[in-house]
């Protein structure tokens, strides 16, 4: 089941959160007959699977061993975005002089208050994922406790045994630390413990320059910590478009984050309250980096252990997770899986979308792969740095690997006047279309609102809308979305060949 999420210190908001999602007086129902569907894990994938199945008339049981809401609510999307927003406000206040407002270059904000607000927001939102709500409002039987398969068609929860016709594994994944000598003894933070901080770390090293590492590194830097990113590759966000990643990297450096690339961490030791990191970098040799906290921002492992998967013939790998086909069915024809425990897309919205596929295929579909396929989804994603990076579809490297010839149209976000007025000129819109056509195969947006803007390209790809169609959309002026229209304009100008231009000139000459 899901990893044990640490909630410290236990202030009023953490207590309210736990009371909402895992009531201390909760009594598991008494099993009565066979369930149409039993879902293991109450993160996003499990919650949506149970909710949709129940709304369609299925008798559903949902099992969670710790906190309803999973990573997203408790240690992922919700707390991280609250922290990011607080850091953003502090940063904007410090930069306010360029907008004619008073500012203090030394104002670090109130770190404790930012974290308190994060906990308050998390507690407020937790009501949406609470055991009581899913039980009383949606009619789902909620079981809190350890669960494991006890042979075909049966799942054990504590001393109770549930009988099922179909089951869904939605146990998610957990943070894991890299195998670095001394790391465990020195102590470190990860995404499951970092949100328990109440005092600002003076110096912090972030291991890994992926989305989690970059988002939190920027936030801690803005809130006054001295931040060092340690990355074995030569840039941040290595899976993203290089031009896009470079913009974010430059912004992090501009704000004071130290980037240590192509480094090997030899070992870590603790000296009193400090951690000493021994590094080797090819270009700079060895180095001792002294910090107060270490944040591990890389490494996840699927929760597949101690679930009795062997007893029901479900194939899995301890690193890759439960093995599923394109319908999300496991090697056992009665059991499906969804979310981080089995999918390459490790996003809340991906688990949400996949849950609907699981319900249809598990309860209503016929045929070996069912009616819905995971591969049919058009999946966008976003990294919530400042500026944000959002992407959907193919990157240039993907198109090359698949031998798809493309044309690329790129404009600066600064071509949208709203980006200039807002002081948010660093960014781009990059669109890939099949060569000789306007069929969009991929797009990347870097802007303050990239996560919102990418939805337009997602809809276009999903519905077969070409890039040229964006020239006919009327965007309110001024908005940053106008940069998309300018990218479309760059495409339409390529259609105006010299021959076509001469024909237009001839026609217009006749009208004089």
Secondary structure, DSSP 8 states (H G I E B T S, - for coil): --------S--HHHHHHHHHHS-TT-------SEEEEEEE--SHHHHHHHHHHHHTT--EEEEESS-TTHHHHHTSHHHHHHHHHHHHHHHHHHTGGGGT----TT----HHHHHHHHHHHHHHHGGGG-HHHHHHTT--EEEES-EEE-STTEEEETTEEEEEEEEEE---EEE-----TTHHHH--B-TTTGGG--S--SEEEEE--SHHHHHHHHHHHHTT-EEEEEESSSSSSTTS-HHHHHHHHHHHHHTT-EEEESEEEEEEEEETTEEEEEEEETTTEEEEEEESEEEE---EEE--TTS-GGGGT--EETTTEE---TT-B-SSTTEEE-GGGT-S---HHHHHHHHHHHHIIIII--SSS-S--GGG----EEE-SSSEEEEEE--HHHHHHTT--EEEEEEEGGGSHHHHHTT----EEEEEEETTS--EEEEEEEETTHHHHHHHHHHHHHHT--GGGGGG----SS-TTHHHHHHHHHHHHHH--HHHHHHHHHHHHHT-
